[in-house]
Amino acid sequence: MGKVLVLVGLGIAALGVIVMLGVPLGRLPGDIVVRRGSFSFYFPLATSIVLSILLTLLMSFLRR
């Protein structure tokens, strides 16, 4: 359990460093944005796909 918590913490720290460096996480091309008047809708499609791939690779790495 301790190793998992350390890995999760390191992952969150790495994500924070990536965001601080200016990588536009959450605003990737392929994300759907609809703005009409005072209404706006944002669906992070490309971001969800990238995160899914990264988490799948991470979980497969941790299983071994």
N, C-alpha and C positions, 0 to 999 in steps of 0.2 A: 504494500500500500504506500509506503514511504517513497519508493522509486517512482511510482505513478504520479504522486503529488509533485515531486521534484521535476519530472518531465513536463507536466502540465504548466507548472510555474515558469519553466524555461521557455516553453512554447508561447505563453502569454507575453513574456519579456521580449522574445524575438519579434513577435507581432507588433509590439509597441515600438521597437527600434525601426522596423520597416515603415511604420506609419510616420514616425518622426523624420525619417530620411526623405519623405515626400512621395512615396509610392501611393498612387491614388486608389487605395483599397476601398471599394464600395462605390467607385465612380468609373468602372471599366466600360469600354465600348461593348455594347450588347446589353447593357442595363436599360430597362424600359422606363422612360420618364414621360408623363403626360401632364401638361399644364394648360388649364383652361380657366381663365378668369381668376377667381380666388381659390380654385380647386387644384391641387397637385397630387399626383400619384406616382410613386417610385417603386419599381419592382427590380431588385438586383439579380437578374437572371444570370449574367456572365459571372458575377461575383459568387453566386451560389454554386455554379458549376466548378469554378476554380477551387473554392473551399472544399467541395465534395471530393475532388480529385486529391487534394493535399491530405485531407483527413483519411481517405482510403489508403494512400501510400503510407501514412504514419501508422495506421492500425496494422497494416500488413507487416510493417517493419517491427512493430512491438510484439507481434505474435511469434516471431522467430526466436 
